[in-house]
């Protein structure tokens, strides 16, 4: 592993507040790289893998569907509801027409 991270202080005297230090972008990249390396070597990586496997097996036991399957079934249900509404209106029209006609003897 490389040596300690040393921030680079950049001062631009032409801007207001020039005395305030700024961290160079390379320092942030180094820090990110080191944190990633530490996490890859730590038990946290094992915990993450085990947790993913545990959640995967848990969800596999549930009767779940994908979002795509859910959306398809929602559309099918919506069409069925619309068809049922049309049929109910038609039955009401037929019943009203039958009630208006005199009975056949």
C-alpha positions as CSV (number, residue, x, y, z in Angstrom):
1,X,0.0,0.0,0.0
2,X,1.2,3.5,-0.8
3,X,2.2,6.1,1.9
4,X,-0.2,8.4,3.7
5,X,-2.4,10.7,1.7
6,X,-1.2,14.3,1.7
7,X,-3.6,17.0,0.5
8,X,-2.2,19.5,-1.9
9,X,-3.1,23.0,-0.9
10,X,-3.8,25.3,-3.9
11,X,-4.0,29.0,-3.4
12,X,-5.1,31.4,-6.1
13,X,-4.3,35.0,-5.0
14,X,-6.4,36.5,-7.8
15,X,-9.7,35.2,-6.3
16,X,-11.5,36.5,-3.2
17,X,-10.7,34.4,-0.1
18,X,-7.4,33.2,-1.6
19,X,-6.1,32.1,1.7
20,X,-8.6,29.2,1.9
21,X,-7.0,25.8,1.0
22,X,-8.5,23.7,-1.8
23,X,-8.0,19.9,-2.0
24,X,-6.6,18.7,-5.3
25,X,-8.8,16.2,-7.2
26,X,-6.0,13.6,-7.2
27,X,-6.3,13.4,-3.4
28,X,-9.9,12.5,-3.6
29,X,-9.2,9.9,-6.3
30,X,-6.5,8.4,-4.1
31,X,-8.8,8.4,-1.1
32,X,-11.6,6.7,-3.1
33,X,-9.2,4.1,-4.4
34,X,-7.9,3.3,-1.0
35,X,-11.3,3.0,0.5
36,X,-12.3,0.7,-2.3
37,X,-9.2,-1.5,-1.7
38,X,-9.9,-1.7,2.0
39,X,-13.5,-2.7,1.5
40,X,-12.5,-5.3,-1.0
41,X,-10.1,-6.9,1.5
42,X,-12.3,-6.5,4.6
43,X,-15.0,-8.8,5.9
44,X,-17.6,-6.3,4.7
45,X,-17.2,-7.7,1.2
46,X,-18.0,-11.2,2.6
47,X,-21.0,-9.9,4.5
48,X,-22.3,-8.2,1.3
49,X,-22.0,-11.4,-0.7
50,X,-23.6,-13.5,2.1
51,X,-26.4,-10.9,2.4
52,X,-27.1,-10.9,-1.3
53,X,-27.3,-14.7,-1.3
54,X,-29.5,-14.8,1.7
55,X,-31.9,-12.2,0.2
56,X,-31.8,-14.0,-3.1
57,X,-32.9,-17.3,-1.5
58,X,-35.6,-15.4,0.6
59,X,-37.1,-13.7,-2.4
60,X,-36.9,-17.0,-4.4
61,X,-39.2,-18.6,-1.8
62,X,-41.8,-15.9,-2.2
63,X,-44.2,-16.0,-5.0
64,X,-43.0,-12.8,-6.7
65,X,-43.3,-11.6,-10.2
66,X,-41.1,-9.3,-12.2
67,X,-42.3,-5.7,-12.8
68,X,-42.8,-6.5,-16.5
69,X,-45.1,-9.4,-15.7
70,X,-47.0,-7.3,-13.2
71,X,-47.5,-4.5,-15.8
72,X,-48.8,-7.0,-18.3
73,X,-51.3,-8.5,-15.9
74,X,-52.4,-5.0,-14.8
75,X,-53.2,-4.2,-18.5
76,X,-55.0,-7.6,-18.9
77,X,-57.1,-6.8,-15.8
78,X,-57.8,-3.3,-17.0
79,X,-59.1,-4.6,-20.3
80,X,-61.3,-7.2,-18.5
81,X,-62.8,-4.5,-16.3
82,X,-63.6,-2.4,-19.3
83,X,-65.2,-5.4,-21.1
84,X,-67.2,-6.1,-17.9
85,X,-68.5,-2.5,-17.8
86,X,-69.6,-2.7,-21.5
87,X,-71.4,-6.0,-20.9
88,X,-73.1,-4.6,-17.8
89,X,-74.3,-1.6,-19.7
90,X,-75.6,-3.9,-22.5
91,X,-77.5,-6.1,-20.1
92,X,-79.1,-3.0,-18.6
93,X,-80.1,-1.8,-22.1
94,X,-81.6,-5.2,-22.9
95,X,-83.5,-5.4,-19.6
96,X,-84.9,-1.9,-20.1
97,X,-86.0,-2.7,-23.7
98,X,-87.6,-6.0,-22.5
99,X,-89.4,-4.1,-19.7
100,X,-90.8,-1.5,-22.2
101,X,-92.2,-4.1,-24.6
102,X,-95.6,-5.6,-23.9
103,X,-95.5,-9.2,-23.0
104,X,-96.0,-11.7,-25.8
105,X,-99.0,-14.0,-25.4
